[in-house]
């Protein structure tokens, strides 16, 4: 059982950090206790994703320190880290075929542009801030909603409830659908349709098409 928070402890853990603690599910005893760098910018609401890279189990998560990380879930050892945002990242990553797709809504570390959607090579290790970035589209503020991958297209809803349909290989935009004025939740794909609710009380059922999406219900 693995839980996380911005944790302040004592000794080596006296400084706050986005930390994870793993417990033996049979008796509640701690197994490992580790985290990202000290003094993170924020707490975070990103959910961890369990996957494998090159046969190695990995827990991928966006962190309060403005990065995306992969840890070994059985040991807590770091596999890789990718630093991108000047504040904490709240979007839950999407992992497909060894690649990690995610977004953030804050200032980028390498310039003053706000927000980005990015793709990482999750099969690497170490600090992959430079080496692991496949592509990044800046000024697309995706701070809350998790992307979807459907039939080799990436569906991303930004914080203004605009649905961007991207080429997952390049990040190039294929189509755009305006859904509302604010987005906080993540969409669901089931039965060949996308279900999503915006923060301005609009509910949509969408069907992916060759040119974008068809609005089946609003």
PyMOL commands that set and color helices and strands:
alter all, ss='L'
color gray80, all
select helices_A, chain A and resi 11-13
alter helices_A, ss='H'
color red, helices_A
select strands_A, chain A and resi 2-7+17-23+30-38+49-53+56-62+67-71+78-83+94-96+99-107+114-121+126-127+133-138+148-150+153-157+162-166+173-178+188-190+193-197+203-208+213-217
alter strands_A, ss='S'
color yellow, strands_A
deselect
rebuild
show_as cartoon
